[in-house]
Amino acid sequence: MSDYLREHKATADEEADGKIIEGIDVVALDVIEQRDPAPNFLNIFHARTRSYVIRREILLEQGQRFRQDLADETARNLRAIPQFSLVIVFAVRGSAPDRVRLVVATKDVWSLRLNSNFRFASGRFEYLLVQPSEENLFGTHHAASVNLYLQPETFAFGARYTIPRVGGSRLRLRAEANFVLNRESAQPEGSFGTLTYGQPLFSTRAPWSYMAEVGWRYEIDRRYVRGQVALFDAKSTEAADDIPFRYRADVLSGSYRVVRSFGTLTKHDFTLGIEANRRVYRPFDLSSYDPLAAREFESFLPRSDTQIGPFAQMRAYSTRFMRVLDLNTLGLQEDIRVGHDIYVRVYPVFRAIGSSRNFFGSMVSGSYTVPLGDGMARAYAEAIMEVEPERVADASIDVGARVHSPRTPIGRLVFDARVLHRIRNYMNRRTVLGGDTRLRGYSTQAYFGADVVSLNVEFRTRSIDILSVQTGAVAFWDVGDAFDGWDEMRIKHGVGVGLRAVFPQFSRDVWRIDWGIPLTRSAAPNGPFPGEFVLTFLHAFPMPVVPLRDF
């Protein structure tokens, strides 16, 4: 901002509301600037975002009166685009006292790159995604990528293409398809993919949205612990059964929805739609195992089910935001919604149109967020119930809270607590907890159950700029367990330290390396070194956003 004001001999207008916009200036910065340590010639390998791509996201027009709320929303919408690492929207004085110029400045992240995601723990790669991609094809924000997934027993490859504005319209298209091979035999195991097409709610003043989506997943599901297929040991037998935890998953889904949106400061979105989901889960040959153990293993798998029916949903939410630093990333601006965010959803399912059963489903989910200086506090709750004519088949309640203290000269405290209780669980839904997420120091994905209790406390330092890389450190205390029924709960504790880094030229996502030390010795993993190291992306516990369950 200061560079623009100096170069154009302009003056920022702090009282721009209501003044006529006489012009709009778009400033698209190079990925590598003079202040960055990398040589500037690298910019020739990057297609900078074209001016019209930025202009079409601006919610103000030349000749209109300036509105700070629309300028702020324009900035939020642009920051939500992964291709930008920096967005600033401001007004400068115009040619007359009642006129201003609108300035929109953006900085790209490197578009031609080798994206990756991975988890390295227990001395091995447990998951690896390598994704050669062009995220800003010819400066248009079209994204094309080749996907290469590697897990301990499988290899998957495929491609993805995204068009954020089809033909310059508000329509969005995203297509992805991948094929799965067994690493040892090189035989095909299945495939998965999605196709999404429609118009999202692109601003708080957009009245309509509609979206169609289809997806499929046909592969072998495996539960991994410390990078190896977990072994199932039945409670009904005395001997160790050692049944490999894997099964065939065949999932097909499709939905269409239309949204009518009302309001500005407080929004009310009403959605009508129809959805169809077919889930089939099959175990492999279990004839060589004890019949009691085999039946118990089968009862532990997700339930096969077909659900077809309409749904209706209402969402009420605030459009107020607070701008913060060092909350979920490092050294970059973030926009956090404050106030209420509430969902109410009903979804009847009918056997007469192809479903495997009749039931009436309902969900109420909500959160409320308040600012704490440059920190925040959020509480949330979600209740889901699916009622059949003769019984309650599924019912769950999920409650929690998240607190980020105001920043001190050295950093801030982060507190996160969650309790998930599945009162009825016909569908056999379960949640994983382990050293890769909320229970660092223990084996990755070690604990698996219908109910979850977790408490996480972190101290996160302020970001430190080292050669344009944003870095930080954390110290943490983790508490939690995943279990089936309260009598099975065995709380584990762990402490540790870690490092964080963000490379803003490439991504806003945090890299993290954590060293966790288990304090519950009876559950600690065996090894020559105390605790476990995990190197991966993103924080161990993400910011909770409702609805928590993905419909």
Helices and strands as residue ranges (DSSP letters): H 2-7, E 20-29, G 40-45, H 51-55, H 68-79, E 84-93, E 99-108, E 112-121, E 124-137, E 142-150, E 154-163, G 166-168, E 172-182, E 188-199, E 208-222, E 224-225, E 228-229, E 231-232, E 243-244, E 246-262, E 266-283, H 291-300, E 305-318, E 320-324, E 334-349, G 351-353, E 359-372, E 375-388, E 391-404, E 411-425, E 431-433, E 447-449, E 451-461, E 464-466, E 469-483, G 486-488, E 492-502, E 511-518, G 521-523, E 532-537
